[in-house]
Amino acid sequence: MKKGIGDIVGGKVLELQTDKALQKGKELGEKIGEIKGICETAQEFGGSKESLKKKLIEKFNLTEAEAQSHIDKYWKE
């Protein structure tokens, strides 16, 4: 489809909304995967939830509530 559109507009490839949405979804998935990995690793090596929360806030620019939500989701009791 991009090629056809590109042909119509003189060969310029347009960045479609679907491309933007896919890229944003990919970036979000990677971020969540990294957060999950950090949570699991912190627990595996005996880290505290409080130090993990501080690290998530700092590294990913999260609010305290967002960081706590990730910890609640990925910390295995």
PDB file of N, CA, C and O in Angstrom:
ATOM      1  N   MET A   1       0.822  -1.185   0.000  1.00  0.00           N
ATOM      2  CA  MET A   1       0.000   0.000   0.000  1.00  0.00           C
ATOM      3  C   MET A   1       0.874   1.260   0.000  1.00  0.00           C
ATOM      4  O   MET A   1       0.585   2.223  -0.710  1.00  0.00           O
ATOM      5  N   LYS A   2       1.948   1.244   0.805  1.00  0.00           N
ATOM      6  CA  LYS A   2       2.843   2.406   0.837  1.00  0.00           C
ATOM      7  C   LYS A   2       3.401   2.711  -0.539  1.00  0.00           C
ATOM      8  O   LYS A   2       3.489   3.866  -0.956  1.00  0.00           O
ATOM      9  N   LYS A   3       3.780   1.634  -1.243  1.00  0.00           N
ATOM     10  CA  LYS A   3       4.367   1.831  -2.563  1.00  0.00           C
ATOM     11  C   LYS A   3       3.368   2.515  -3.483  1.00  0.00           C
ATOM     12  O   LYS A   3       3.726   3.447  -4.205  1.00  0.00           O
ATOM     13  N   GLY A   4       2.128   2.065  -3.465  1.00  0.00           N
ATOM     14  CA  GLY A   4       1.095   2.669  -4.301  1.00  0.00           C
ATOM     15  C   GLY A   4       0.871   4.124  -3.956  1.00  0.00           C
ATOM     16  O   GLY A   4       0.743   4.964  -4.847  1.00  0.00           O
ATOM     17  N   ILE A   5       0.824   4.426  -2.680  1.00  0.00           N
ATOM     18  CA  ILE A   5       0.667   5.823  -2.249  1.00  0.00           C
ATOM     19  C   ILE A   5       1.893   6.628  -2.647  1.00  0.00           C
ATOM     20  O   ILE A   5       1.777   7.770  -3.091  1.00  0.00           O
ATOM     21  N   GLY A   6       3.068   6.030  -2.488  1.00  0.00           N
ATOM     22  CA  GLY A   6       4.305   6.705  -2.859  1.00  0.00           C
ATOM     23  C   GLY A   6       4.342   7.058  -4.329  1.00  0.00           C
ATOM     24  O   GLY A   6       4.817   8.127  -4.712  1.00  0.00           O
ATOM     25  N   ASP A   7       3.837   6.152  -5.149  1.00  0.00           N
ATOM     26  CA  ASP A   7       3.780   6.424  -6.585  1.00  0.00           C
ATOM     27  C   ASP A   7       2.863   7.604  -6.881  1.00  0.00           C
ATOM     28  O   ASP A   7       3.148   8.419  -7.758  1.00  0.00           O
ATOM     29  N   ILE A   8       1.771   7.687  -6.148  1.00  0.00           N
ATOM     30  CA  ILE A   8       0.786   8.752  -6.378  1.00  0.00           C
ATOM     31  C   ILE A   8       1.354  10.121  -5.995  1.00  0.00           C
ATOM     32  O   ILE A   8       1.099  11.106  -6.687  1.00  0.00           O
ATOM     33  N   VAL A   9       2.111  10.195  -4.913  1.00  0.00           N
ATOM     34  CA  VAL A   9       2.613  11.488  -4.439  1.00  0.00           C
ATOM     35  C   VAL A   9       4.018  11.785  -4.944  1.00  0.00           C
ATOM     36  O   VAL A   9       4.740  12.583  -4.347  1.00  0.00           O
ATOM     37  N   GLY A  10       4.396  11.162  -6.012  1.00  0.00           N
ATOM     38  CA  GLY A  10       5.677  11.487  -6.642  1.00  0.00           C
ATOM     39  C   GLY A  10       6.859  10.769  -6.031  1.00  0.00           C
ATOM     40  O   GLY A  10       7.974  11.291  -6.048  1.00  0.00           O
ATOM     41  N   GLY A  11       6.643   9.590  -5.495  1.00  0.00           N
ATOM     42  CA  GLY A  11       7.747   8.791  -5.000  1.00  0.00           C
ATOM     43  C   GLY A  11       8.085   9.014  -3.542  1.00  0.00           C
ATOM     44  O   GLY A  11       8.911   8.283  -2.996  1.00  0.00           O
ATOM     45  N   LYS A  12       7.481   9.993  -2.888  1.00  0.00           N
ATOM     46  CA  LYS A  12       7.759  10.219  -1.475  1.00  0.00           C
ATOM     47  C   LYS A  12       6.974   9.216  -0.648  1.00  0.00           C
ATOM     48  O   LYS A  12       5.766   9.056  -0.827  1.00  0.00           O
ATOM     49  N   VAL A  13       7.664   8.545   0.255  1.00  0.00           N
ATOM     50  CA  VAL A  13       7.000   7.578   1.118  1.00  0.00           C
ATOM     51  C   VAL A  13       6.458   8.329   2.323  1.00  0.00           C
ATOM     52  O   VAL A  13       7.185   9.040   3.016  1.00  0.00           O
ATOM     53  N   LEU A  14       5.174   8.155   2.551  1.00  0.00           N
ATOM     54  CA  LEU A  14       4.526   8.826   3.671  1.00  0.00           C
ATOM     55  C   LEU A  14       4.549   7.933   4.899  1.00  0.00           C
ATOM     56  O   LEU A  14       4.449   6.711   4.792  1.00  0.00           O
ATOM     57  N   GLU A  15       4.678   8.537   6.041  1.00  0.00           N
ATOM     58  CA  GLU A  15       4.572   7.773   7.272  1.00  0.00           C
ATOM     59  C   GLU A  15       3.086   7.705   7.624  1.00  0.00           C
ATOM     60  O   GLU A  15       2.471   8.711   7.978  1.00  0.00           O
ATOM     61  N   LEU A  16       2.544   6.551   7.524  1.00  0.00           N
ATOM     62  CA  LEU A  16       1.121   6.365   7.760  1.00  0.00           C
ATOM     63  C   LEU A  16       0.831   6.290   9.254  1.00  0.00           C
ATOM     64  O   LEU A  16       1.713   5.969  10.051  1.00  0.00           O
ATOM     65  N   GLN A  17      -0.407   6.586   9.627  1.00  0.00           N
ATOM     66  CA  GLN A  17      -0.823   6.499  11.030  1.00  0.00           C
ATOM     67  C   GLN A  17      -0.628   5.091  11.570  1.00  0.00           C
ATOM     68  O   GLN A  17      -0.270   4.915  12.735  1.00  0.00           O
ATOM     69  N   THR A  18      -0.858   4.094  10.735  1.00  0.00           N
ATOM     70  CA  THR A  18      -0.666   2.713  11.196  1.00  0.00           C
ATOM     71  C   THR A  18       0.796   2.449  11.533  1.00  0.00           C
ATOM     72  O   THR A  18       1.094   1.727  12.484  1.00  0.00           O
ATOM     73  N   ASP A  19       1.702   3.025  10.765  1.00  0.00           N
ATOM     74  CA  ASP A  19       3.125   2.864  11.052  1.00  0.00           C
ATOM     75  C   ASP A  19       3.473   3.494  12.395  1.00  0.00           C
ATOM     76  O   ASP A  19       4.226   2.928  13.186  1.00  0.00           O
ATOM     77  N   LYS A  20       2.916   4.666  12.634  1.00  0.00           N
ATOM     78  CA  LYS A  20       3.162   5.349  13.909  1.00  0.00           C
ATOM     79  C   LYS A  20       2.612   4.534  15.063  1.00  0.00           C
ATOM     80  O   LYS A  20       3.264   4.397  16.098  1.00  0.00           O
ATOM     81  N   ALA A  21       1.412   3.992  14.892  1.00  0.00           N
ATOM     82  CA  ALA A  21       0.795   3.193  15.951  1.00  0.00           C
ATOM     83  C   ALA A  21       1.599   1.923  16.219  1.00  0.00           C
ATOM     84  O   ALA A  21       1.795   1.537  17.371  1.00  0.00           O
ATOM     85  N   LEU A  22       2.062   1.278  15.152  1.00  0.00           N
ATOM     86  CA  LEU A  22       2.875   0.074  15.311  1.00  0.00           C
ATOM     87  C   LEU A  22       4.187   0.386  16.027  1.00  0.00           C
ATOM     88  O   LEU A  22       4.608  -0.369  16.903  1.00  0.00           O
ATOM     89  N   GLN A  23       4.823   1.474  15.668  1.00  0.00           N
ATOM     90  CA  GLN A  23       6.082   1.859  16.300  1.00  0.00           C
ATOM     91  C   GLN A  23       5.866   2.167  17.779  1.00  0.00           C
ATOM     92  O   GLN A  23       6.646   1.745  18.632  1.00  0.00           O
ATOM     93  N   LYS A  24       4.798   2.906  18.069  1.00  0.00           N
ATOM     94  CA  LYS A  24       4.496   3.243  19.457  1.00  0.00           C
ATOM     95  C   LYS A  24       4.215   1.972  20.261  1.00  0.00           C
ATOM     96  O   LYS A  24       4.665   1.846  21.400  1.00  0.00           O
ATOM     97  N   GLY A  25       3.478   1.039  19.676  1.00  0.00           N
ATOM     98  CA  GLY A  25       3.185  -0.226  20.347  1.00  0.00           C
ATOM     99  C   GLY A  25       4.449  -1.031  20.597  1.00  0.00           C
ATOM    100  O   GLY A  25       4.610  -1.638  21.656  1.00  0.00           O
ATOM    101  N   LYS A  26       5.335  -1.034  19.628  1.00  0.00           N
ATOM    102  CA  LYS A  26       6.615  -1.751  19.777  1.00  0.00           C
ATOM    103  C   LYS A  26       7.434  -1.143  20.906  1.00  0.00           C
ATOM    104  O   LYS A  26       7.980  -1.866  21.740  1.00  0.00           O
ATOM    105  N   GLU A  27       7.519   0.173  20.936  1.00  0.00           N
ATOM    106  CA  GLU A  27       8.281   0.849  21.987  1.00  0.00           C
ATOM    107  C   GLU A  27       7.681   0.578  23.368  1.00  0.00           C
ATOM    108  O   GLU A  27       8.411   0.346  24.331  1.00  0.00           O
ATOM    109  N   LEU A  28       6.352   0.606  23.460  1.00  0.00           N
ATOM    110  CA  LEU A  28       5.687   0.333  24.731  1.00  0.00           C
ATOM    111  C   LEU A  28       5.937  -1.103  25.170  1.00  0.00           C
ATOM    112  O   LEU A  28       6.203  -1.358  26.344  1.00  0.00           O
ATOM    113  N   GLY A  29       5.854  -2.034  24.238  1.00  0.00           N
ATOM    114  CA  GLY A  29       6.128  -3.438  24.544  1.00  0.00           C
ATOM    115  C   GLY A  29       7.548  -3.651  25.041  1.00  0.00           C
ATOM    116  O   GLY A  29       7.773  -4.406  25.987  1.00  0.00           O
ATOM    117  N   GLU A  30       8.497  -2.991  24.409  1.00  0.00           N
ATOM    118  CA  GLU A  30       9.895  -3.101  24.840  1.00  0.00           C
ATOM    119  C   GLU A  30      10.080  -2.521  26.240  1.00  0.00           C
ATOM    120  O   GLU A  30      10.795  -3.092  27.063  1.00  0.00           O
ATOM    121  N   LYS A  31       9.442  -1.399  26.504  1.00  0.00           N
ATOM    122  CA  LYS A  31       9.536  -0.757  27.817  1.00  0.00           C
ATOM    123  C   LYS A  31       8.948  -1.660  28.896  1.00  0.00           C
ATOM    124  O   LYS A  31       9.549  -1.840  29.955  1.00  0.00           O
ATOM    125  N   ILE A  32       7.784  -2.223  28.629  1.00  0.00           N
ATOM    126  CA  ILE A  32       7.150  -3.106  29.605  1.00  0.00           C
ATOM    127  C   ILE A  32       7.998  -4.354  29.821  1.00  0.00           C
ATOM    128  O   ILE A  32       8.139  -4.822  30.951  1.00  0.00           O
ATOM    129  N   GLY A  33       8.556  -4.887  28.756  1.00  0.00           N
ATOM    130  CA  GLY A  33       9.441  -6.042  28.883  1.00  0.00           C
ATOM    131  C   GLY A  33      10.660  -5.738  29.738  1.00  0.00           C
ATOM    132  O   GLY A  33      11.076  -6.565  30.549  1.00  0.00           O
ATOM    133  N   GLU A  34      11.226  -4.567  29.559  1.00  0.00           N
ATOM    134  CA  GLU A  34      12.385  -4.172  30.352  1.00  0.00           C
ATOM    135  C   GLU A  34      11.997  -3.989  31.817  1.00  0.00           C
ATOM    136  O   GLU A  34      12.733  -4.408  32.710  1.00  0.00           O
ATOM    137  N   ILE A  35      10.855  -3.371  32.065  1.00  0.00           N
ATOM    138  CA  ILE A  35      10.379  -3.197  33.438  1.00  0.00           C
ATOM    139  C   ILE A  35      10.157  -4.549  34.104  1.00  0.00           C
ATOM    140  O   ILE A  35      10.565  -4.763  35.245  1.00  0.00           O
ATOM    141  N   LYS A  36       9.508  -5.456  33.384  1.00  0.00           N
ATOM    142  CA  LYS A  36       9.260  -6.794  33.929  1.00  0.00           C
ATOM    143  C   LYS A  36      10.580  -7.489  34.266  1.00  0.00           C
ATOM    144  O   LYS A  36      10.717  -8.090  35.331  1.00  0.00           O
ATOM    145  N   GLY A  37      11.539  -7.403  33.361  1.00  0.00           N
ATOM    146  CA  GLY A  37      12.840  -8.023  33.598  1.00  0.00           C
ATOM    147  C   GLY A  37      13.547  -7.442  34.810  1.00  0.00           C
ATOM    148  O   GLY A  37      14.153  -8.176  35.591  1.00  0.00           O
ATOM    149  N   ILE A  38      13.474  -6.139  34.967  1.00  0.00           N
ATOM    150  CA  ILE A  38      14.109  -5.491  36.120  1.00  0.00           C
ATOM    151  C   ILE A  38      13.428  -5.935  37.421  1.00  0.00           C
ATOM    152  O   ILE A  38      14.099  -6.202  38.418  1.00  0.00           O
ATOM    153  N   CYS A  39      12.098  -6.011  37.402  1.00  0.00           N
ATOM    154  CA  CYS A  39      11.364  -6.455  38.592  1.00  0.00           C
ATOM    155  C   CYS A  39      11.753  -7.880  38.972  1.00  0.00           C
ATOM    156  O   CYS A  39      12.019  -8.167  40.139  1.00  0.00           O
ATOM    157  N   GLU A  40      11.784  -8.763  37.992  1.00  0.00           N
ATOM    158  CA  GLU A  40      12.127 -10.157  38.261  1.00  0.00           C
ATOM    159  C   GLU A  40      13.568 -10.304  38.745  1.00  0.00           C
ATOM    160  O   GLU A  40      13.848 -11.088  39.651  1.00  0.00           O
ATOM    161  N   THR A  41      14.472  -9.552  38.140  1.00  0.00           N
ATOM    162  CA  THR A  41      15.882  -9.619  38.535  1.00  0.00           C
ATOM    163  C   THR A  41      16.082  -9.068  39.940  1.00  0.00           C
ATOM    164  O   THR A  41      16.828  -9.641  40.733  1.00  0.00           O
ATOM    165  N   ALA A  42      15.421  -7.964  40.249  1.00  0.00           N
ATOM    166  CA  ALA A  42      15.542  -7.390  41.595  1.00  0.00           C
ATOM    167  C   ALA A  42      15.072  -8.393  42.641  1.00  0.00           C
ATOM    168  O   ALA A  42      15.716  -8.557  43.677  1.00  0.00           O
ATOM    169  N   GLN A  43      13.968  -9.054  42.382  1.00  0.00           N
ATOM    170  CA  GLN A  43      13.457 -10.042  43.328  1.00  0.00           C
ATOM    171  C   GLN A  43      14.407 -11.234  43.435  1.00  0.00           C
ATOM    172  O   GLN A  43      14.686 -11.715  44.533  1.00  0.00           O
ATOM    173  N   GLU A  44      14.892 -11.698  42.311  1.00  0.00           N
ATOM    174  CA  GLU A  44      15.789 -12.854  42.286  1.00  0.00           C
ATOM    175  C   GLU A  44      17.059 -12.608  43.102  1.00  0.00           C
ATOM    176  O   GLU A  44      17.574 -13.519  43.750  1.00  0.00           O
ATOM    177  N   PHE A  45      17.556 -11.376  43.065  1.00  0.00           N
ATOM    178  CA  PHE A  45      18.788 -11.062  43.766  1.00  0.00           C
ATOM    179  C   PHE A  45      18.562 -10.430  45.134  1.00  0.00           C
ATOM    180  O   PHE A  45      19.488  -9.875  45.726  1.00  0.00           O
ATOM    181  N   GLY A  46      17.331 -10.514  45.635  1.00  0.00           N
ATOM    182  CA  GLY A  46      17.055 -10.087  46.995  1.00  0.00           C
ATOM    183  C   GLY A  46      16.869  -8.597  47.189  1.00  0.00           C
ATOM    184  O   GLY A  46      17.000  -8.104  48.309  1.00  0.00           O
ATOM    185  N   GLY A  47      16.569  -7.875  46.136  1.00  0.00           N
ATOM    186  CA  GLY A  47      16.328  -6.441  46.273  1.00  0.00           C
ATOM    187  C   GLY A  47      15.007  -6.182  46.984  1.00  0.00           C
ATOM    188  O   GLY A  47      14.146  -7.059  47.062  1.00  0.00           O
ATOM    189  N   SER A  48      14.863  -4.990  47.490  1.00  0.00           N
ATOM    190  CA  SER A  48      13.616  -4.636  48.162  1.00  0.00           C
ATOM    191  C   SER A  48      12.658  -3.982  47.167  1.00  0.00           C
ATOM    192  O   SER A  48      13.067  -3.423  46.150  1.00  0.00           O
ATOM    193  N   LYS A  49      11.379  -4.073  47.494  1.00  0.00           N
ATOM    194  CA  LYS A  49      10.378  -3.430  46.644  1.00  0.00           C
ATOM    195  C   LYS A  49      10.573  -1.915  46.631  1.00  0.00           C
ATOM    196  O   LYS A  49      10.362  -1.265  45.607  1.00  0.00           O
ATOM    197  N   GLU A  50      10.971  -1.365  47.760  1.00  0.00           N
ATOM    198  CA  GLU A  50      11.138   0.091  47.848  1.00  0.00           C
ATOM    199  C   GLU A  50      12.294   0.572  46.958  1.00  0.00           C
ATOM    200  O   GLU A  50      12.162   1.575  46.258  1.00  0.00           O
ATOM    201  N   SER A  51      13.413  -0.136  46.986  1.00  0.00           N
ATOM    202  CA  SER A  51      14.535   0.273  46.127  1.00  0.00           C
ATOM    203  C   SER A  51      14.183   0.052  44.654  1.00  0.00           C
ATOM    204  O   SER A  51      14.595   0.827  43.792  1.00  0.00           O
ATOM    205  N   LEU A  52      13.430  -0.996  44.373  1.00  0.00           N
ATOM    206  CA  LEU A  52      12.981  -1.248  43.003  1.00  0.00           C
ATOM    207  C   LEU A  52      12.076  -0.122  42.531  1.00  0.00           C
ATOM    208  O   LEU A  52      12.202   0.347  41.399  1.00  0.00           O
ATOM    209  N   LYS A  53      11.169   0.312  43.387  1.00  0.00           N
ATOM    210  CA  LYS A  53      10.257   1.397  43.019  1.00  0.00           C
ATOM    211  C   LYS A  53      11.045   2.660  42.674  1.00  0.00           C
ATOM    212  O   LYS A  53      10.757   3.327  41.680  1.00  0.00           O
ATOM    213  N   LYS A  54      12.029   2.980  43.494  1.00  0.00           N
ATOM    214  CA  LYS A  54      12.850   4.172  43.231  1.00  0.00           C
ATOM    215  C   LYS A  54      13.562   4.048  41.881  1.00  0.00           C
ATOM    216  O   LYS A  54      13.638   5.010  41.117  1.00  0.00           O
ATOM    217  N   LYS A  55      14.077   2.857  41.603  1.00  0.00           N
ATOM    218  CA  LYS A  55      14.800   2.643  40.339  1.00  0.00           C
ATOM    219  C   LYS A  55      13.862   2.780  39.134  1.00  0.00           C
ATOM    220  O   LYS A  55      14.224   3.387  38.126  1.00  0.00           O
ATOM    221  N   LEU A  56      12.663   2.217  39.245  1.00  0.00           N
ATOM    222  CA  LEU A  56      11.710   2.311  38.134  1.00  0.00           C
ATOM    223  C   LEU A  56      11.298   3.758  37.890  1.00  0.00           C
ATOM    224  O   LEU A  56      11.193   4.194  36.744  1.00  0.00           O
ATOM    225  N   ILE A  57      11.066   4.497  38.966  1.00  0.00           N
ATOM    226  CA  ILE A  57      10.693   5.911  38.847  1.00  0.00           C
ATOM    227  C   ILE A  57      11.803   6.682  38.140  1.00  0.00           C
ATOM    228  O   ILE A  57      11.545   7.484  37.243  1.00  0.00           O
ATOM    229  N   GLU A  58      13.019   6.431  38.553  1.00  0.00           N
ATOM    230  CA  GLU A  58      14.175   7.146  37.988  1.00  0.00           C
ATOM    231  C   GLU A  58      14.450   6.752  36.536  1.00  0.00           C
ATOM    232  O   GLU A  58      14.623   7.613  35.674  1.00  0.00           O
ATOM    233  N   LYS A  59      14.487   5.459  36.279  1.00  0.00           N
ATOM    234  CA  LYS A  59      14.886   4.974  34.950  1.00  0.00           C
ATOM    235  C   LYS A  59      13.820   5.218  33.883  1.00  0.00           C
ATOM    236  O   LYS A  59      14.148   5.508  32.732  1.00  0.00           O
ATOM    237  N   PHE A  60      12.545   5.101  34.259  1.00  0.00           N
ATOM    238  CA  PHE A  60      11.480   5.180  33.263  1.00  0.00           C
ATOM    239  C   PHE A  60      10.595   6.410  33.427  1.00  0.00           C
ATOM    240  O   PHE A  60       9.578   6.542  32.747  1.00  0.00           O
ATOM    241  N   ASN A  61      10.978   7.301  34.322  1.00  0.00           N
ATOM    242  CA  ASN A  61      10.222   8.531  34.547  1.00  0.00           C
ATOM    243  C   ASN A  61       8.746   8.232  34.862  1.00  0.00           C
ATOM    244  O   ASN A  61       7.836   8.841  34.300  1.00  0.00           O
ATOM    245  N   LEU A  62       8.543   7.281  35.775  1.00  0.00           N
ATOM    246  CA  LEU A  62       7.199   6.877  36.172  1.00  0.00           C
ATOM    247  C   LEU A  62       6.764   7.636  37.415  1.00  0.00           C
ATOM    248  O   LEU A  62       7.588   8.165  38.160  1.00  0.00           O
ATOM    249  N   THR A  63       5.469   7.678  37.621  1.00  0.00           N
ATOM    250  CA  THR A  63       4.964   8.178  38.897  1.00  0.00           C
ATOM    251  C   THR A  63       5.113   7.052  39.915  1.00  0.00           C
ATOM    252  O   THR A  63       5.351   5.900  39.555  1.00  0.00           O
ATOM    253  N   GLU A  64       4.970   7.400  41.172  1.00  0.00           N
ATOM    254  CA  GLU A  64       5.066   6.387  42.214  1.00  0.00           C
ATOM    255  C   GLU A  64       3.976   5.324  42.029  1.00  0.00           C
ATOM    256  O   GLU A  64       4.226   4.132  42.209  1.00  0.00           O
ATOM    257  N   ALA A  65       2.779   5.762  41.673  1.00  0.00           N
ATOM    258  CA  ALA A  65       1.670   4.826  41.470  1.00  0.00           C
ATOM    259  C   ALA A  65       1.926   3.892  40.285  1.00  0.00           C
ATOM    260  O   ALA A  65       1.614   2.703  40.352  1.00  0.00           O
ATOM    261  N   GLU A  66       2.491   4.427  39.205  1.00  0.00           N
ATOM    262  CA  GLU A  66       2.804   3.592  38.035  1.00  0.00           C
ATOM    263  C   GLU A  66       3.865   2.553  38.382  1.00  0.00           C
ATOM    264  O   GLU A  66       3.743   1.384  38.014  1.00  0.00           O
ATOM    265  N   ALA A  67       4.895   2.980  39.084  1.00  0.00           N
ATOM    266  CA  ALA A  67       5.953   2.056  39.483  1.00  0.00           C
ATOM    267  C   ALA A  67       5.387   0.968  40.389  1.00  0.00           C
ATOM    268  O   ALA A  67       5.699  -0.210  40.217  1.00  0.00           O
ATOM    269  N   GLN A  68       4.554   1.361  41.356  1.00  0.00           N
ATOM    270  CA  GLN A  68       3.965   0.386  42.270  1.00  0.00           C
ATOM    271  C   GLN A  68       3.078  -0.605  41.519  1.00  0.00           C
ATOM    272  O   GLN A  68       3.042  -1.789  41.852  1.00  0.00           O
ATOM    273  N   SER A  69       2.374  -0.123  40.518  1.00  0.00           N
ATOM    274  CA  SER A  69       1.516  -0.997  39.717  1.00  0.00           C
ATOM    275  C   SER A  69       2.341  -2.077  39.016  1.00  0.00           C
ATOM    276  O   SER A  69       1.935  -3.238  38.970  1.00  0.00           O
ATOM    277  N   HIS A  70       3.482  -1.700  38.480  1.00  0.00           N
ATOM    278  CA  HIS A  70       4.362  -2.683  37.824  1.00  0.00           C
ATOM    279  C   HIS A  70       4.908  -3.677  38.840  1.00  0.00           C
ATOM    280  O   HIS A  70       4.971  -4.874  38.562  1.00  0.00           O
ATOM    281  N   ILE A  71       5.294  -3.200  39.991  1.00  0.00           N
ATOM    282  CA  ILE A  71       5.812  -4.089  41.033  1.00  0.00           C
ATOM    283  C   ILE A  71       4.730  -5.075  41.453  1.00  0.00           C
ATOM    284  O   ILE A  71       4.995  -6.270  41.585  1.00  0.00           O
ATOM    285  N   ASP A  72       3.528  -4.586  41.662  1.00  0.00           N
ATOM    286  CA  ASP A  72       2.420  -5.465  42.045  1.00  0.00           C
ATOM    287  C   ASP A  72       2.157  -6.530  40.985  1.00  0.00           C
ATOM    288  O   ASP A  72       1.792  -7.662  41.303  1.00  0.00           O
ATOM    289  N   LYS A  73       2.342  -6.161  39.749  1.00  0.00           N
ATOM    290  CA  LYS A  73       2.074  -7.082  38.643  1.00  0.00           C
ATOM    291  C   LYS A  73       3.168  -8.127  38.463  1.00  0.00           C
ATOM    292  O   LYS A  73       2.869  -9.290  38.188  1.00  0.00           O
ATOM    293  N   TYR A  74       4.426  -7.734  38.612  1.00  0.00           N
ATOM    294  CA  TYR A  74       5.531  -8.620  38.259  1.00  0.00           C
ATOM    295  C   TYR A  74       6.275  -9.235  39.447  1.00  0.00           C
ATOM    296  O   TYR A  74       7.070 -10.155  39.252  1.00  0.00           O
ATOM    297  N   TRP A  75       6.045  -8.762  40.652  1.00  0.00           N
ATOM    298  CA  TRP A  75       6.725  -9.313  41.827  1.00  0.00           C
ATOM    299  C   TRP A  75       5.965 -10.552  42.243  1.00  0.00           C
ATOM    300  O   TRP A  75       4.775 -10.481  42.548  1.00  0.00           O
ATOM    301  N   LYS A  76       6.633 -11.674  42.257  1.00  0.00           N
ATOM    302  CA  LYS A  76       5.995 -12.955  42.599  1.00  0.00           C
ATOM    303  C   LYS A  76       6.140 -13.199  44.094  1.00  0.00           C
ATOM    304  O   LYS A  76       7.251 -13.304  44.613  1.00  0.00           O
ATOM    305  N   GLU A  77       5.015 -13.285  44.772  1.00  0.00           N
ATOM    306  CA  GLU A  77       5.028 -13.502  46.233  1.00  0.00           C
ATOM    307  C   GLU A  77       5.322 -14.940  46.570  1.00  0.00           C
ATOM    308  O   GLU A  77       5.372 -15.300  47.746  1.00  0.00           O
TER     309      GLU A  77
END
